[in-house]
């Protein structure tokens, strides 16, 4: 009988522990707080950010150069808040570029990589360890965490690109989607509501 009493005591103790923890969970304003805390303690995304940081400062490519001289709109090598201000017009390319196309420009011009080769490997296949462009973009974006998006429309090309995007966003299309991107929560095609400016 001691085993039965011990088992009952263990079950009773577990129930009391859960019953005691229930009010604390019910009082929480953030029902996902426990999961967020677990991720904050050991976030696997931080490994990608570290990989991107290493790639950013590593001398690579035919020109054996790092990306420290790349200007993302805040000045060469300045990354704080840069992703929050993209896309934007860049005079050196005479184009409006988002983060990925700006990375492509810098990798070609400063490091000497082949443009076609980077484009071919920019998006990694599922189940892979990710591409260099993805890791770099994640690192640069992480330097703008918590900042408000602040895209400038001061240059005419910025404004023209904005208006083109606005038109495409609200445009109804008979192709693959039942309506405008603004009316669909999940477009059937990833490219249905995305425009690349390269």
Secondary structure as GFF3:
##gff-version 3
##sequence-region A 1 198
A	DSSP	alpha_helix	2	27	.	.	.	ID=ss1
A	DSSP	alpha_helix	33	41	.	.	.	ID=ss2
A	DSSP	alpha_helix	45	57	.	.	.	ID=ss3
A	DSSP	three_ten_helix	83	85	.	.	.	ID=ss4
A	DSSP	beta_strand	88	90	.	.	.	ID=ss5
A	DSSP	beta_strand	95	97	.	.	.	ID=ss6
A	DSSP	alpha_helix	99	109	.	.	.	ID=ss7
A	DSSP	alpha_helix	115	121	.	.	.	ID=ss8
A	DSSP	alpha_helix	132	142	.	.	.	ID=ss9
A	DSSP	alpha_helix	156	170	.	.	.	ID=ss10
A	DSSP	three_ten_helix	181	183	.	.	.	ID=ss11
###
